[in-house]
């Protein structure tokens, strides 16, 4: 006797390549993404290439200095649906600046979005973030930071379900600082293990 078992989507993270830029440009222009992500840019293929070309090689330029960053295309059952990235949190400026008196020194940060409209609102966010932390972040960092817009309730709920806890609201309440620990019972290291631009 056979039983009908629920089929769970297979989530994979494919390293960002130039072949993904066309889809990235489309996603970044969709209202549900551009409202929160993309710095108000009108994205076309040229702008996408300018912004993300170095990400393919594992870095972004900050004040003419290479800062390691890892970008991935999120796929569901081999269908590209969005983008996710991680990096050493203190390498990229924020308002206000991150402080090691408030946060662990060994701290990653992630940013992500689901670009394909028909995959939005399906409850995929928590599973995607949890799997990404397990596969890409926790083998390099003890803690992870996100700072969604305070009005972005969907992103905040997804992060909460993936184990992030709210620390405070910053920048006059515009952003919400959240943190997750690799092990909730583990005291994060006070020494950082920064990424290398050439490492995988």
VOVEXSE-76549 format. One record per residue (C-alpha): x, y, z; residue in three letters; residue number from 1. Coordinates in Angstrom, 1 decimal, always signed. Example, Ala and Ser with C-alpha at 12.3 -4.5 7.8 and 13.67 -1.06 7.14 Angstrom:
! residues 2
<atom><px>+12.3</px><py>-4.5</py><pz>+7.8</pz><resn>ALA</resn><resi>1</resi></atom>
<atom><px>+13.7</px><py>-1.1</py><pz>+7.1</pz><resn>SER</resn><resi>2</resi></atom>
//
This chain:
! residues 200
<atom><px>+0.0</px><py>+0.0</py><pz>+0.0</pz><resn>UNK</resn><resi>1</resi></atom>
<atom><px>+1.4</px><py>+3.3</py><pz>-1.0</pz><resn>UNK</resn><resi>2</resi></atom>
<atom><px>+0.8</px><py>+6.6</py><pz>+0.9</pz><resn>UNK</resn><resi>3</resi></atom>
<atom><px>+0.8</px><py>+10.1</py><pz>-0.4</pz><resn>UNK</resn><resi>4</resi></atom>
<atom><px>+3.7</px><py>+11.9</py><pz>+1.3</pz><resn>UNK</resn><resi>5</resi></atom>
<atom><px>+4.0</px><py>+15.6</py><pz>+1.0</pz><resn>UNK</resn><resi>6</resi></atom>
<atom><px>+6.7</px><py>+16.7</py><pz>-1.4</pz><resn>UNK</resn><resi>7</resi></atom>
<atom><px>+9.1</px><py>+19.3</py><pz>+0.0</pz><resn>UNK</resn><resi>8</resi></atom>
<atom><px>+10.9</px><py>+21.7</py><pz>-2.3</pz><resn>UNK</resn><resi>9</resi></atom>
<atom><px>+14.6</px><py>+21.2</py><pz>-2.8</pz><resn>UNK</resn><resi>10</resi></atom>
<atom><px>+16.5</px><py>+24.4</py><pz>-2.0</pz><resn>UNK</resn><resi>11</resi></atom>
<atom><px>+19.9</px><py>+25.0</py><pz>-3.4</pz><resn>UNK</resn><resi>12</resi></atom>
<atom><px>+22.3</px><py>+27.9</py><pz>-3.5</pz><resn>UNK</resn><resi>13</resi></atom>
<atom><px>+24.2</px><py>+28.4</py><pz>-6.8</pz><resn>UNK</resn><resi>14</resi></atom>
<atom><px>+27.2</px><py>+30.8</py><pz>-6.7</pz><resn>UNK</resn><resi>15</resi></atom>
<atom><px>+26.4</px><py>+34.0</py><pz>-8.5</pz><resn>UNK</resn><resi>16</resi></atom>
<atom><px>+27.6</px><py>+34.2</py><pz>-12.1</pz><resn>UNK</resn><resi>17</resi></atom>
<atom><px>+27.2</px><py>+36.7</py><pz>-14.9</pz><resn>UNK</resn><resi>18</resi></atom>
<atom><px>+24.6</px><py>+34.4</py><pz>-16.5</pz><resn>UNK</resn><resi>19</resi></atom>
<atom><px>+22.3</px><py>+35.3</py><pz>-13.6</pz><resn>UNK</resn><resi>20</resi></atom>
<atom><px>+22.4</px><py>+39.1</py><pz>-14.2</pz><resn>UNK</resn><resi>21</resi></atom>
<atom><px>+19.4</px><py>+39.2</py><pz>-16.5</pz><resn>UNK</resn><resi>22</resi></atom>
<atom><px>+17.2</px><py>+37.6</py><pz>-13.9</pz><resn>UNK</resn><resi>23</resi></atom>
<atom><px>+18.7</px><py>+39.8</py><pz>-11.2</pz><resn>UNK</resn><resi>24</resi></atom>
<atom><px>+17.8</px><py>+42.9</py><pz>-13.2</pz><resn>UNK</resn><resi>25</resi></atom>
<atom><px>+14.2</px><py>+41.7</py><pz>-13.6</pz><resn>UNK</resn><resi>26</resi></atom>
<atom><px>+13.8</px><py>+40.8</py><pz>-9.9</pz><resn>UNK</resn><resi>27</resi></atom>
<atom><px>+15.4</px><py>+44.1</py><pz>-8.6</pz><resn>UNK</resn><resi>28</resi></atom>
<atom><px>+12.8</px><py>+46.0</py><pz>-10.6</pz><resn>UNK</resn><resi>29</resi></atom>
<atom><px>+9.7</px><py>+44.2</py><pz>-9.2</pz><resn>UNK</resn><resi>30</resi></atom>
<atom><px>+7.8</px><py>+46.3</py><pz>-6.7</pz><resn>UNK</resn><resi>31</resi></atom>
<atom><px>+8.0</px><py>+43.8</py><pz>-3.8</pz><resn>UNK</resn><resi>32</resi></atom>
<atom><px>+11.8</px><py>+43.8</py><pz>-4.1</pz><resn>UNK</resn><resi>33</resi></atom>
<atom><px>+12.6</px><py>+47.4</py><pz>-5.0</pz><resn>UNK</resn><resi>34</resi></atom>
<atom><px>+10.5</px><py>+48.6</py><pz>-2.1</pz><resn>UNK</resn><resi>35</resi></atom>
<atom><px>+13.2</px><py>+47.2</py><pz>+0.3</pz><resn>UNK</resn><resi>36</resi></atom>
<atom><px>+16.2</px><py>+46.4</py><pz>-1.8</pz><resn>UNK</resn><resi>37</resi></atom>
<atom><px>+18.3</px><py>+48.0</py><pz>-4.4</pz><resn>UNK</resn><resi>38</resi></atom>
<atom><px>+18.9</px><py>+51.5</py><pz>-3.3</pz><resn>UNK</resn><resi>39</resi></atom>
<atom><px>+16.2</px><py>+53.1</py><pz>-5.5</pz><resn>UNK</resn><resi>40</resi></atom>
<atom><px>+18.1</px><py>+52.2</py><pz>-8.7</pz><resn>UNK</resn><resi>41</resi></atom>
<atom><px>+16.3</px><py>+51.7</py><pz>-12.0</pz><resn>UNK</resn><resi>42</resi></atom>
<atom><px>+18.0</px><py>+48.4</py><pz>-12.7</pz><resn>UNK</resn><resi>43</resi></atom>
<atom><px>+18.9</px><py>+47.4</py><pz>-16.2</pz><resn>UNK</resn><resi>44</resi></atom>
<atom><px>+21.5</px><py>+44.8</py><pz>-17.4</pz><resn>UNK</resn><resi>45</resi></atom>
<atom><px>+24.3</px><py>+47.5</py><pz>-17.4</pz><resn>UNK</resn><resi>46</resi></atom>
<atom><px>+23.6</px><py>+48.6</py><pz>-13.8</pz><resn>UNK</resn><resi>47</resi></atom>
<atom><px>+23.3</px><py>+45.1</py><pz>-12.6</pz><resn>UNK</resn><resi>48</resi></atom>
<atom><px>+26.6</px><py>+44.2</py><pz>-14.2</pz><resn>UNK</resn><resi>49</resi></atom>
<atom><px>+28.3</px><py>+47.3</py><pz>-12.6</pz><resn>UNK</resn><resi>50</resi></atom>
<atom><px>+26.9</px><py>+46.5</py><pz>-9.2</pz><resn>UNK</resn><resi>51</resi></atom>
<atom><px>+27.4</px><py>+42.7</py><pz>-9.0</pz><resn>UNK</resn><resi>52</resi></atom>
<atom><px>+30.3</px><py>+41.9</py><pz>-11.4</pz><resn>UNK</resn><resi>53</resi></atom>
<atom><px>+32.9</px><py>+41.9</py><pz>-8.6</pz><resn>UNK</resn><resi>54</resi></atom>
<atom><px>+30.5</px><py>+39.8</py><pz>-6.5</pz><resn>UNK</resn><resi>55</resi></atom>
<atom><px>+31.1</px><py>+37.0</py><pz>-9.0</pz><resn>UNK</resn><resi>56</resi></atom>
<atom><px>+34.8</px><py>+37.1</py><pz>-8.0</pz><resn>UNK</resn><resi>57</resi></atom>
<atom><px>+34.0</px><py>+37.2</py><pz>-4.3</pz><resn>UNK</resn><resi>58</resi></atom>
<atom><px>+34.4</px><py>+40.8</py><pz>-3.4</pz><resn>UNK</resn><resi>59</resi></atom>
<atom><px>+32.8</px><py>+44.3</py><pz>-3.4</pz><resn>UNK</resn><resi>60</resi></atom>
<atom><px>+34.8</px><py>+47.6</py><pz>-3.4</pz><resn>UNK</resn><resi>61</resi></atom>
<atom><px>+34.3</px><py>+49.7</py><pz>-0.3</pz><resn>UNK</resn><resi>62</resi></atom>
<atom><px>+36.4</px><py>+52.9</py><pz>-0.4</pz><resn>UNK</resn><resi>63</resi></atom>
<atom><px>+38.5</px><py>+51.3</py><pz>-3.1</pz><resn>UNK</resn><resi>64</resi></atom>
<atom><px>+39.2</px><py>+48.4</py><pz>-0.8</pz><resn>UNK</resn><resi>65</resi></atom>
<atom><px>+38.2</px><py>+44.8</py><pz>-1.7</pz><resn>UNK</resn><resi>66</resi></atom>
<atom><px>+35.8</px><py>+43.4</py><pz>+0.9</pz><resn>UNK</resn><resi>67</resi></atom>
<atom><px>+34.9</px><py>+39.7</py><pz>+0.6</pz><resn>UNK</resn><resi>68</resi></atom>
<atom><px>+31.2</px><py>+39.0</py><pz>-0.2</pz><resn>UNK</resn><resi>69</resi></atom>
<atom><px>+29.6</px><py>+35.8</py><pz>-1.4</pz><resn>UNK</resn><resi>70</resi></atom>
<atom><px>+26.5</px><py>+36.0</py><pz>-3.6</pz><resn>UNK</resn><resi>71</resi></atom>
<atom><px>+24.2</px><py>+33.1</py><pz>-4.5</pz><resn>UNK</resn><resi>72</resi></atom>
<atom><px>+21.1</px><py>+32.5</py><pz>-6.5</pz><resn>UNK</resn><resi>73</resi></atom>
<atom><px>+18.4</px><py>+30.7</py><pz>-4.6</pz><resn>UNK</resn><resi>74</resi></atom>
<atom><px>+16.8</px><py>+27.9</py><pz>-6.5</pz><resn>UNK</resn><resi>75</resi></atom>
<atom><px>+13.7</px><py>+25.8</py><pz>-5.7</pz><resn>UNK</resn><resi>76</resi></atom>
<atom><px>+13.6</px><py>+22.5</py><pz>-7.4</pz><resn>UNK</resn><resi>77</resi></atom>
<atom><px>+16.3</px><py>+23.9</py><pz>-9.8</pz><resn>UNK</resn><resi>78</resi></atom>
<atom><px>+14.2</px><py>+27.0</py><pz>-10.6</pz><resn>UNK</resn><resi>79</resi></atom>
<atom><px>+15.9</px><py>+30.3</py><pz>-9.8</pz><resn>UNK</resn><resi>80</resi></atom>
<atom><px>+13.7</px><py>+32.4</py><pz>-7.5</pz><resn>UNK</resn><resi>81</resi></atom>
<atom><px>+15.9</px><py>+34.9</py><pz>-5.7</pz><resn>UNK</resn><resi>82</resi></atom>
<atom><px>+19.2</px><py>+36.1</py><pz>-4.3</pz><resn>UNK</resn><resi>83</resi></atom>
<atom><px>+21.1</px><py>+35.8</py><pz>-1.0</pz><resn>UNK</resn><resi>84</resi></atom>
<atom><px>+24.5</px><py>+36.9</py><pz>+0.1</pz><resn>UNK</resn><resi>85</resi></atom>
<atom><px>+26.8</px><py>+36.9</py><pz>+3.2</pz><resn>UNK</resn><resi>86</resi></atom>
<atom><px>+29.8</px><py>+38.8</py><pz>+4.3</pz><resn>UNK</resn><resi>87</resi></atom>
<atom><px>+31.7</px><py>+40.0</py><pz>+7.4</pz><resn>UNK</resn><resi>88</resi></atom>
<atom><px>+29.3</px><py>+42.4</py><pz>+9.0</pz><resn>UNK</resn><resi>89</resi></atom>
<atom><px>+31.8</px><py>+45.1</py><pz>+10.0</pz><resn>UNK</resn><resi>90</resi></atom>
<atom><px>+33.3</px><py>+45.3</py><pz>+6.4</pz><resn>UNK</resn><resi>91</resi></atom>
<atom><px>+30.2</px><py>+47.3</py><pz>+5.1</pz><resn>UNK</resn><resi>92</resi></atom>
<atom><px>+29.2</px><py>+50.6</py><pz>+6.6</pz><resn>UNK</resn><resi>93</resi></atom>
<atom><px>+25.7</px><py>+51.0</py><pz>+8.2</pz><resn>UNK</resn><resi>94</resi></atom>
<atom><px>+23.8</px><py>+53.8</py><pz>+9.9</pz><resn>UNK</resn><resi>95</resi></atom>
<atom><px>+24.5</px><py>+53.8</py><pz>+12.7</pz><resn>UNK</resn><resi>96</resi></atom>
<atom><px>+27.8</px><py>+51.9</py><pz>+12.6</pz><resn>UNK</resn><resi>97</resi></atom>
<atom><px>+27.9</px><py>+48.5</py><pz>+14.1</pz><resn>UNK</resn><resi>98</resi></atom>
<atom><px>+29.7</px><py>+48.4</py><pz>+17.5</pz><resn>UNK</resn><resi>99</resi></atom>
<atom><px>+31.6</px><py>+45.4</py><pz>+18.9</pz><resn>UNK</resn><resi>100</resi></atom>
<atom><px>+30.5</px><py>+46.6</py><pz>+22.4</pz><resn>UNK</resn><resi>101</resi></atom>
<atom><px>+27.0</px><py>+45.6</py><pz>+21.4</pz><resn>UNK</resn><resi>102</resi></atom>
<atom><px>+27.5</px><py>+42.8</py><pz>+19.0</pz><resn>UNK</resn><resi>103</resi></atom>
<atom><px>+29.9</px><py>+39.8</py><pz>+18.7</pz><resn>UNK</resn><resi>104</resi></atom>
<atom><px>+33.1</px><py>+40.5</py><pz>+16.8</pz><resn>UNK</resn><resi>105</resi></atom>
<atom><px>+32.9</px><py>+37.2</py><pz>+14.8</pz><resn>UNK</resn><resi>106</resi></atom>
<atom><px>+29.7</px><py>+38.4</py><pz>+13.0</pz><resn>UNK</resn><resi>107</resi></atom>
<atom><px>+28.4</px><py>+37.6</py><pz>+9.6</pz><resn>UNK</resn><resi>108</resi></atom>
<atom><px>+25.6</px><py>+39.5</py><pz>+7.9</pz><resn>UNK</resn><resi>109</resi></atom>
<atom><px>+23.2</px><py>+38.3</py><pz>+5.2</pz><resn>UNK</resn><resi>110</resi></atom>
<atom><px>+20.8</px><py>+40.0</py><pz>+2.8</pz><resn>UNK</resn><resi>111</resi></atom>
<atom><px>+18.2</px><py>+38.2</py><pz>+0.7</pz><resn>UNK</resn><resi>112</resi></atom>
<atom><px>+15.1</px><py>+38.5</py><pz>-1.4</pz><resn>UNK</resn><resi>113</resi></atom>
<atom><px>+12.7</px><py>+36.2</py><pz>-3.3</pz><resn>UNK</resn><resi>114</resi></atom>
<atom><px>+12.4</px><py>+37.8</py><pz>-6.8</pz><resn>UNK</resn><resi>115</resi></atom>
<atom><px>+10.0</px><py>+35.4</py><pz>-8.5</pz><resn>UNK</resn><resi>116</resi></atom>
<atom><px>+6.5</px><py>+36.8</py><pz>-7.7</pz><resn>UNK</resn><resi>117</resi></atom>
<atom><px>+4.8</px><py>+33.4</py><pz>-7.7</pz><resn>UNK</resn><resi>118</resi></atom>
<atom><px>+7.1</px><py>+32.2</py><pz>-4.9</pz><resn>UNK</resn><resi>119</resi></atom>
<atom><px>+6.4</px><py>+35.2</py><pz>-2.6</pz><resn>UNK</resn><resi>120</resi></atom>
<atom><px>+4.2</px><py>+34.6</py><pz>+0.4</pz><resn>UNK</resn><resi>121</resi></atom>
<atom><px>+4.6</px><py>+30.8</py><pz>+0.3</pz><resn>UNK</resn><resi>122</resi></atom>
<atom><px>+6.4</px><py>+30.6</py><pz>+3.6</pz><resn>UNK</resn><resi>123</resi></atom>
<atom><px>+9.7</px><py>+29.7</py><pz>+2.0</pz><resn>UNK</resn><resi>124</resi></atom>
<atom><px>+11.8</px><py>+32.4</py><pz>+3.6</pz><resn>UNK</resn><resi>125</resi></atom>
<atom><px>+12.5</px><py>+30.8</py><pz>+7.0</pz><resn>UNK</resn><resi>126</resi></atom>
<atom><px>+13.5</px><py>+27.5</py><pz>+5.4</pz><resn>UNK</resn><resi>127</resi></atom>
<atom><px>+15.8</px><py>+29.3</py><pz>+2.9</pz><resn>UNK</resn><resi>128</resi></atom>
<atom><px>+17.5</px><py>+31.3</py><pz>+5.6</pz><resn>UNK</resn><resi>129</resi></atom>
<atom><px>+17.9</px><py>+28.4</py><pz>+8.0</pz><resn>UNK</resn><resi>130</resi></atom>
<atom><px>+19.4</px><py>+26.2</py><pz>+5.3</pz><resn>UNK</resn><resi>131</resi></atom>
<atom><px>+21.7</px><py>+29.0</py><pz>+4.1</pz><resn>UNK</resn><resi>132</resi></atom>
<atom><px>+23.0</px><py>+29.6</py><pz>+7.6</pz><resn>UNK</resn><resi>133</resi></atom>
<atom><px>+23.7</px><py>+25.8</py><pz>+8.0</pz><resn>UNK</resn><resi>134</resi></atom>
<atom><px>+25.4</px><py>+25.4</py><pz>+4.7</pz><resn>UNK</resn><resi>135</resi></atom>
<atom><px>+27.3</px><py>+28.7</py><pz>+4.2</pz><resn>UNK</resn><resi>136</resi></atom>
<atom><px>+27.5</px><py>+30.7</py><pz>+7.4</pz><resn>UNK</resn><resi>137</resi></atom>
<atom><px>+27.9</px><py>+28.6</py><pz>+10.5</pz><resn>UNK</resn><resi>138</resi></atom>
<atom><px>+31.1</px><py>+26.9</py><pz>+9.3</pz><resn>UNK</resn><resi>139</resi></atom>
<atom><px>+32.8</px><py>+30.4</py><pz>+9.2</pz><resn>UNK</resn><resi>140</resi></atom>
<atom><px>+31.0</px><py>+32.5</py><pz>+11.9</pz><resn>UNK</resn><resi>141</resi></atom>
<atom><px>+29.5</px><py>+32.2</py><pz>+15.4</pz><resn>UNK</resn><resi>142</resi></atom>
<atom><px>+26.8</px><py>+34.8</py><pz>+14.9</pz><resn>UNK</resn><resi>143</resi></atom>
<atom><px>+24.8</px><py>+36.4</py><pz>+12.1</pz><resn>UNK</resn><resi>144</resi></atom>
<atom><px>+23.2</px><py>+39.8</py><pz>+11.7</pz><resn>UNK</resn><resi>145</resi></atom>
<atom><px>+20.3</px><py>+41.2</py><pz>+9.6</pz><resn>UNK</resn><resi>146</resi></atom>
<atom><px>+18.9</px><py>+44.7</py><pz>+9.6</pz><resn>UNK</resn><resi>147</resi></atom>
<atom><px>+15.6</px><py>+44.7</py><pz>+7.6</pz><resn>UNK</resn><resi>148</resi></atom>
<atom><px>+13.5</px><py>+47.8</py><pz>+7.3</pz><resn>UNK</resn><resi>149</resi></atom>
<atom><px>+11.2</px><py>+48.0</py><pz>+10.3</pz><resn>UNK</resn><resi>150</resi></atom>
<atom><px>+8.2</px><py>+48.1</py><pz>+8.0</pz><resn>UNK</resn><resi>151</resi></atom>
<atom><px>+9.2</px><py>+45.0</py><pz>+6.2</pz><resn>UNK</resn><resi>152</resi></atom>
<atom><px>+7.1</px><py>+42.6</py><pz>+8.3</pz><resn>UNK</resn><resi>153</resi></atom>
<atom><px>+7.5</px><py>+39.7</py><pz>+6.0</pz><resn>UNK</resn><resi>154</resi></atom>
<atom><px>+11.3</px><py>+39.7</py><pz>+6.2</pz><resn>UNK</resn><resi>155</resi></atom>
<atom><px>+11.3</px><py>+40.2</py><pz>+10.0</pz><resn>UNK</resn><resi>156</resi></atom>
<atom><px>+8.9</px><py>+37.3</py><pz>+10.5</pz><resn>UNK</resn><resi>157</resi></atom>
<atom><px>+11.0</px><py>+35.1</py><pz>+8.2</pz><resn>UNK</resn><resi>158</resi></atom>
<atom><px>+14.1</px><py>+35.9</py><pz>+10.2</pz><resn>UNK</resn><resi>159</resi></atom>
<atom><px>+12.4</px><py>+35.3</py><pz>+13.5</pz><resn>UNK</resn><resi>160</resi></atom>
<atom><px>+11.3</px><py>+31.9</py><pz>+12.4</pz><resn>UNK</resn><resi>161</resi></atom>
<atom><px>+14.9</px><py>+31.2</py><pz>+11.3</pz><resn>UNK</resn><resi>162</resi></atom>
<atom><px>+16.1</px><py>+31.9</py><pz>+14.8</pz><resn>UNK</resn><resi>163</resi></atom>
<atom><px>+16.9</px><py>+35.6</py><pz>+14.8</pz><resn>UNK</resn><resi>164</resi></atom>
<atom><px>+16.1</px><py>+37.7</py><pz>+17.8</pz><resn>UNK</resn><resi>165</resi></atom>
<atom><px>+15.4</px><py>+41.5</py><pz>+17.7</pz><resn>UNK</resn><resi>166</resi></atom>
<atom><px>+18.1</px><py>+43.6</py><pz>+19.4</pz><resn>UNK</resn><resi>167</resi></atom>
<atom><px>+16.8</px><py>+47.1</py><pz>+18.9</pz><resn>UNK</resn><resi>168</resi></atom>
<atom><px>+15.5</px><py>+49.6</py><pz>+16.3</pz><resn>UNK</resn><resi>169</resi></atom>
<atom><px>+18.0</px><py>+52.0</py><pz>+14.9</pz><resn>UNK</resn><resi>170</resi></atom>
<atom><px>+18.3</px><py>+54.9</py><pz>+12.6</pz><resn>UNK</resn><resi>171</resi></atom>
<atom><px>+15.2</px><py>+56.6</py><pz>+14.2</pz><resn>UNK</resn><resi>172</resi></atom>
<atom><px>+13.4</px><py>+53.3</py><pz>+14.0</pz><resn>UNK</resn><resi>173</resi></atom>
<atom><px>+13.9</px><py>+52.8</py><pz>+10.3</pz><resn>UNK</resn><resi>174</resi></atom>
<atom><px>+15.8</px><py>+49.5</py><pz>+10.6</pz><resn>UNK</resn><resi>175</resi></atom>
<atom><px>+15.5</px><py>+46.6</py><pz>+13.0</pz><resn>UNK</resn><resi>176</resi></atom>
<atom><px>+18.7</px><py>+45.0</py><pz>+14.2</pz><resn>UNK</resn><resi>177</resi></atom>
<atom><px>+18.4</px><py>+41.2</py><pz>+14.6</pz><resn>UNK</resn><resi>178</resi></atom>
<atom><px>+20.9</px><py>+38.5</py><pz>+15.5</pz><resn>UNK</resn><resi>179</resi></atom>
<atom><px>+21.1</px><py>+34.7</py><pz>+15.4</pz><resn>UNK</resn><resi>180</resi></atom>
<atom><px>+23.7</px><py>+32.6</py><pz>+17.1</pz><resn>UNK</resn><resi>181</resi></atom>
<atom><px>+25.2</px><py>+29.3</py><pz>+15.8</pz><resn>UNK</resn><resi>182</resi></atom>
<atom><px>+24.4</px><py>+27.8</py><pz>+19.1</pz><resn>UNK</resn><resi>183</resi></atom>
<atom><px>+22.0</px><py>+29.7</py><pz>+21.4</pz><resn>UNK</resn><resi>184</resi></atom>
<atom><px>+24.0</px><py>+28.3</py><pz>+24.4</pz><resn>UNK</resn><resi>185</resi></atom>
<atom><px>+27.4</px><py>+29.3</py><pz>+22.9</pz><resn>UNK</resn><resi>186</resi></atom>
<atom><px>+29.2</px><py>+32.5</py><pz>+23.9</pz><resn>UNK</resn><resi>187</resi></atom>
<atom><px>+30.3</px><py>+34.1</py><pz>+20.6</pz><resn>UNK</resn><resi>188</resi></atom>
<atom><px>+34.0</px><py>+34.4</py><pz>+20.0</pz><resn>UNK</resn><resi>189</resi></atom>
<atom><px>+35.6</px><py>+37.8</py><pz>+20.6</pz><resn>UNK</resn><resi>190</resi></atom>
<atom><px>+38.1</px><py>+37.2</py><pz>+17.8</pz><resn>UNK</resn><resi>191</resi></atom>
<atom><px>+37.0</px><py>+37.5</py><pz>+14.2</pz><resn>UNK</resn><resi>192</resi></atom>
<atom><px>+37.8</px><py>+35.1</py><pz>+11.4</pz><resn>UNK</resn><resi>193</resi></atom>
<atom><px>+37.5</px><py>+37.5</py><pz>+8.4</pz><resn>UNK</resn><resi>194</resi></atom>
<atom><px>+36.8</px><py>+36.0</py><pz>+4.9</pz><resn>UNK</resn><resi>195</resi></atom>
<atom><px>+39.4</px><py>+36.1</py><pz>+2.2</pz><resn>UNK</resn><resi>196</resi></atom>
<atom><px>+38.4</px><py>+37.6</py><pz>-1.2</pz><resn>UNK</resn><resi>197</resi></atom>
<atom><px>+39.8</px><py>+34.5</py><pz>-3.0</pz><resn>UNK</resn><resi>198</resi></atom>
<atom><px>+38.5</px><py>+31.8</py><pz>-0.8</pz><resn>UNK</resn><resi>199</resi></atom>
<atom><px>+35.3</px><py>+29.8</py><pz>-1.3</pz><resn>UNK</resn><resi>200</resi></atom>
//
